[in-house]
Amino acid sequence: MQGKTNHKLLEQLIPRLLKPRAGESRPPVIWLGTNTCAGDMLSLLNSLDPGYRSLLTDLIDFRYNYLLGTAEGDMATGILDETMAELPGEYILVVEGTIPTRSNGLYCVIGRRNGEPLTALQAVRELGASARYVVAAGTCAAFGGPYAAAPNPSDSKSVQAVLERRVINVPGCPVLPDWLMGTLAHLIRYGEPELDDLNRPKLFYGETIHNLCQRRHYFDNSIFAKKPGDPWCMYKIGCKGPVTFADCPYRQWNSEHLSWPVKANTPCIGCVSPEFPDGDMPFFEHLPDVKLPGIRTTADRIGTITGVITALGISGHMIGSIVTNRLPHTLKKGFSGNGMLQKLLKKLR
C-alpha cells in the first residue's frame, strides 16, 4: 500500500520537477549512435515517468539523434558542426555504442561530411571536446561491452578510452530507461550527480544487486536454485548479483516496473559491469569467488558458513554484517559474540 502511495506522489511531483523554470531554456542534446544494436535508444523510448514526449517538450532540445532523425548527408552532419560552433560548452553529448579505432575509425562511419566519411571516432572526439557533459549510454559506450568482446576485430573501445575528459557512464545492456532519464534530468536540474569509481551515478549503481535482491533471504539460508525457473536464490546457477552494482531488484523493467531477470527466474548476467560479457561468462556457471567489501572467499564456502550461521539462529542482518566484514569491527567495540561465531570469523579473515 505504501508503494502505491509513493508512486502516486511521484506522478504528481515529477511533472513539477521537469517543468522549465522561468527564463530557462532547454539544453541542446546530441545523441550519437556508433557501434550499437540501438537497444539503448529503444529502451529510452519506453521511459514512463517522465515519458519520451515529456523529455522533448520539458527537458531537452534534441538537436541530433541517429535513430529518430530524418535528415541525411551534409544536412544531418551540418547540425553537428553548427552545434559545436554556436553552442560550445552548452550541449550534452550522449554516445551509444563502442568506438572502433582500427583503420582510423573506418569500421564505423556515422555519415558523410563534405563528401568524406565521418567516422564515429572523429565525431566523438570533436563533439566530446566542447560538450558540457558527455554521457556514455549503455555498457558498450561505458565499458566496451559486447561490441568490444574478444576477438574485437574493429579494436572497439569505450567512450572514455578515446576522450581526454570525464565521461559519465550509465551502463546496461540495454540501459534501464530510468537510469538514463534520471541522469539527464539530474545533469540539467542539479548538475553532475555523485559518481562512483567507475563514473557511474551512485543514485542507480550504489548497491549490489545481491544486497537488494528479493531472494537474498534464500541465499542467507543456503536455499539455491538448481536450474532456471526455480524460485530460489540463483547464485549457484550463475547469478552475478554479488559483484554487480545496480538497483534492478526494486527499479525493475517494462515501463510499469513489473519485472527483472531474477523475478523472471533467470540469473543476473552482470550486464552493467565493466567486465561484461567476457568476464561474466559462462553465464550459467557460478562465480568462482565472491568478492564483497573486505572479504574474498569461495561461493561454496559462503554457502557453508551461512548455513551454519542460520543453524545457530543468527539474524539475516548479522549475516550481512559478516559477509561485508562489518561484524569484526563490532566485535572490536566490545561485542563478545558466540564462541563458534568467532571461530567462523577467524576463518573469514
C-alpha positions in Angstrom: 0.0 0.0 0.0 2.9 2.3 0.9 4.5 1.6 -2.5 1.3 2.6 -4.4 1.0 5.8 -2.3 4.7 6.7 -3.1 4.1 6.0 -6.8 1.1 8.4 -6.9 3.1 11.1 -5.1 5.9 10.7 -7.7 3.4 11.0 -10.6 2.4 14.4 -9.1 5.9 15.5 -8.3 7.8 14.6 -11.5 6.0 17.0 -13.9 6.7 19.8 -11.5 10.4 18.9 -11.3 10.6 18.8 -15.1 8.7 21.9 -15.8 11.1 24.6 -17.2 11.8 27.4 -14.8 11.1 31.0 -15.7 13.6 32.2 -18.3 15.2 28.8 -18.5 15.9 27.2 -21.9 16.2 23.5 -22.6 19.8 22.4 -23.2 20.7 21.0 -26.6 21.4 17.3 -26.7 23.2 15.4 -29.4 22.8 11.6 -29.4 25.3 9.7 -31.5 24.9 6.0 -32.4 28.3 4.3 -33.0 28.8 0.5 -32.9 25.5 -0.3 -31.4 22.4 -2.5 -31.6 20.2 0.6 -30.9 18.9 -1.1 -27.8 19.7 1.9 -25.5 17.7 4.4 -27.6 14.8 2.0 -27.9 14.9 1.5 -24.2 14.7 5.2 -23.5 11.6 5.4 -25.7 9.9 3.1 -23.2 10.5 5.5 -20.3 7.3 6.1 -18.3 7.8 8.9 -15.7 8.8 11.1 -17.4 8.0 9.8 -20.9 9.8 10.5 -24.1 7.3 13.2 -25.1 8.0 15.0 -21.8 11.7 14.6 -22.4 11.4 16.5 -25.6 9.0 19.2 -24.6 10.1 19.9 -21.0 13.7 18.8 -20.5 15.9 18.9 -23.6 16.3 20.2 -27.1 17.1 17.2 -29.2 19.4 18.6 -32.0 20.5 15.3 -33.4 19.5 11.6 -32.9 20.9 9.0 -35.2 17.8 6.8 -34.9 15.0 9.2 -35.0 16.3 12.0 -37.2 15.0 12.3 -40.8 17.9 14.4 -42.3 20.7 12.7 -44.3 24.1 13.5 -45.6 25.5 17.0 -45.1 22.2 18.3 -43.8 22.4 15.9 -40.8 26.1 16.3 -40.1 25.8 20.0 -40.6 23.7 20.1 -37.4 26.7 18.6 -35.6 29.0 21.3 -36.9 26.6 24.1 -36.2 26.1 22.9 -32.6 29.9 22.7 -32.0 30.4 26.2 -33.5 27.5 28.0 -31.9 27.0 26.3 -28.5 30.3 25.1 -27.2 30.1 24.2 -23.5 26.3 24.2 -23.6 25.3 21.0 -25.2 25.1 17.5 -23.8 26.7 14.7 -25.8 25.2 11.2 -25.4 27.0 8.4 -27.1 25.5 4.9 -27.6 27.9 2.1 -28.6 31.6 1.4 -28.8 34.1 3.5 -30.8 36.0 1.4 -33.4 39.6 2.7 -33.6 41.1 0.3 -36.2 41.9 1.8 -39.6 41.5 5.3 -38.2 37.9 4.5 -37.2 36.7 3.5 -40.6 34.9 0.4 -39.1 32.1 2.8 -38.1 31.0 5.7 -40.3 28.1 7.6 -39.0 27.6 9.8 -42.1 29.2 11.9 -44.7 30.6 15.4 -44.3 31.6 17.5 -47.3 31.7 14.3 -49.3 34.0 12.5 -47.0 33.1 9.7 -44.5 32.6 11.0 -40.9 33.8 8.2 -38.5 32.4 7.6 -35.0 35.9 8.2 -33.7 36.1 11.7 -35.3 32.6 12.7 -34.3 33.0 11.6 -30.6 36.4 13.3 -30.3 35.3 16.5 -31.9 31.9 16.8 -30.2 33.2 15.5 -26.9 35.9 18.1 -26.7 33.5 21.0 -26.4 30.4 19.4 -24.8 29.2 20.5 -21.4 28.7 16.9 -20.3 29.5 13.6 -22.1 27.2 10.6 -21.2 28.0 7.0 -22.3 24.6 5.3 -22.7 24.8 1.6 -22.2 27.5 -0.9 -21.4 29.1 -0.7 -24.9 29.7 3.0 -24.6 30.6 2.9 -21.0 33.0 -0.1 -20.9 33.1 -1.8 -24.3 30.5 -4.4 -23.8 29.6 -7.0 -26.5 31.0 -4.9 -29.3 34.4 -4.9 -27.8 34.3 -8.5 -26.7 37.0 -10.9 -27.9 38.4 -11.1 -30.5 37.3 -7.4 -31.1 38.4 -7.2 -34.8 37.5 -3.5 -35.0 39.6 -2.6 -31.9 36.5 -1.0 -30.4 36.9 1.0 -27.2 34.7 2.7 -24.7 33.9 6.4 -25.0 36.2 7.2 -22.0 39.1 5.4 -23.8 39.0 7.9 -26.7 38.4 11.1 -24.8 40.7 13.1 -22.5 37.9 14.2 -20.2 35.4 12.8 -17.7 32.7 10.7 -19.1 29.5 9.9 -17.1 28.9 6.2 -17.5 25.3 4.9 -17.5 25.8 1.2 -18.3 23.2 -1.5 -19.0 22.6 -3.9 -21.9 20.4 -2.2 -22.6 20.3 0.7 -20.2 17.3 0.8 -18.0 15.1 3.8 -19.0 15.1 5.4 -15.5 18.8 5.3 -15.2 19.4 7.4 -18.4 16.4 9.6 -18.0 17.3 10.2 -14.3 20.9 11.0 -15.2 19.9 13.5 -17.9 17.3 15.2 -15.5 20.0 15.4 -12.8 22.5 17.0 -15.1 20.0 19.6 -16.3 18.4 20.5 -12.9 21.2 19.9 -10.4 24.5 19.4 -12.3 26.7 16.3 -12.2 25.4 13.6 -9.8 27.7 11.9 -7.3 29.7 9.2 -9.2 31.4 6.0 -8.1 34.9 5.0 -9.0 33.7 3.9 -12.5 32.0 7.3 -13.1 28.5 5.8 -12.7 25.8 7.7 -10.8 25.5 6.4 -7.3 21.8 7.1 -7.5 21.4 4.0 -9.6 24.6 2.0 -9.1 25.4 2.4 -5.4 24.4 -1.0 -4.2 24.9 -4.6 -5.4 22.0 -6.5 -6.8 22.8 -9.1 -4.2 22.1 -6.7 -1.4 18.8 -5.5 -2.9 17.6 -8.8 -4.2 14.1 -10.1 -3.1 15.6 -13.5 -3.0 18.5 -12.6 -0.7 16.9 -14.4 2.2 17.2 -17.7 0.2 21.0 -17.0 -0.2 21.3 -16.3 3.6 19.6 -19.7 4.3 21.5 -21.6 1.6 18.4 -22.4 -0.5 19.7 -22.4 -4.0 18.0 -23.0 -7.4 19.3 -25.9 -9.4 18.0 -24.7 -12.8 16.5 -21.6 -14.4 12.8 -21.4 -13.4 13.4 -22.4 -9.7 12.1 -19.8 -7.3 15.1 -19.8 -5.1 18.5 -17.9 -5.0 20.1 -18.3 -8.4 23.7 -17.8 -7.2 24.8 -21.4 -7.9 23.4 -21.3 -11.4 25.4 -18.3 -12.5 23.8 -15.2 -10.9 26.3 -12.3 -10.9 24.4 -10.3 -8.4 27.1 -10.3 -5.7 29.5 -8.4 -8.0 27.0 -6.3 -9.9 26.1 -2.8 -8.8 22.6 -1.7 -9.9 19.2 -1.2 -8.5 17.3 -3.6 -10.8 15.6 -5.6 -7.9 13.4 -2.6 -6.9 13.6 -0.4 -10.0 12.5 -3.2 -12.4 11.7 -3.1 -16.1 8.8 -3.0 -18.5 7.8 0.7 -18.1 5.4 -0.1 -15.2 8.3 -1.6 -13.2 6.9 -5.1 -13.3 9.8 -7.4 -13.5 13.6 -8.0 -13.8 15.6 -11.1 -14.8 15.7 -12.8 -11.4 12.0 -12.2 -10.9 11.5 -13.9 -14.3 13.5 -16.9 -12.9 16.8 -16.4 -14.8 20.1 -15.4 -13.3 21.6 -11.8 -13.5 24.4 -11.9 -16.0 26.0 -8.7 -14.8 25.4 -6.6 -17.9 26.2 -3.2 -16.2 29.7 -4.4 -15.1 33.0 -3.3 -16.9 34.0 -7.0 -17.4 30.7 -7.8 -19.3 30.4 -10.1 -21.3 33.8 -11.8 -21.4 34.5 -11.7 -17.7 31.0 -12.9 -16.8 31.0 -16.0 -18.9 29.9 -18.8 -18.8 26.7 -17.1 -17.7 25.2 -20.2 -16.1 28.1 -21.2 -14.0 28.5 -19.7 -10.5 31.3 -17.3 -9.8 34.5 -19.0 -8.6 34.8 -16.4 -5.9 32.5 -14.0 -4.0 34.1 -10.5 -3.9 32.5 -8.2 -1.5 33.9 -5.3 0.6 36.6 -6.6 2.9 36.2 -10.3 2.0 37.2 -12.8 -0.6 36.0 -16.4 -0.3 34.7 -19.1 -2.5 30.9 -19.4 -3.2 30.7 -22.9 -1.7 32.4 -21.6 1.5 30.0 -18.7 1.8 27.1 -21.2 1.4 28.5 -23.4 4.2 29.1 -20.5 6.5 25.7 -19.1 6.0 24.2 -22.5 6.6 26.0 -22.9 9.9 25.1 -19.4 11.0 21.4 -20.0 10.1 21.5 -23.1 12.2 22.8 -21.0 15.1 19.7 -18.8 14.8 21.6 -15.6 13.9 19.7 -13.0 12.0 20.0 -12.1 8.3 21.2 -8.6 9.3 24.1 -10.1 11.2 24.9 -12.4 8.3 25.1 -9.4 6.1 27.5 -7.8 8.6 29.7 -10.9 8.5 29.8 -11.1 4.7 30.7 -7.4 4.3 33.2 -7.6 7.1 31.4 -5.1 9.4 31.0 -7.6 12.3 34.7 -7.8 13.1 34.6 -4.0 13.8 31.6 -4.5 16.0 33.5 -7.2 18.0 36.4 -4.8 18.5 33.9 -2.3 20.0 33.0 -4.7 22.8 30.5 -7.3 21.4 31.8 -10.6 22.6 29.6 -12.8 20.5 29.3 -16.6 20.3 32.4 -18.7 20.5 31.6 -20.7 17.4 30.8 -17.5 15.6 34.2 -16.0 16.5 35.9 -19.2 15.1 34.0 -18.6 11.8 35.1 -15.0 11.8 38.8 -16.1 12.1 38.3 -18.3 9.1 36.9 -15.4 7.1 39.8 -13.1 7.8 
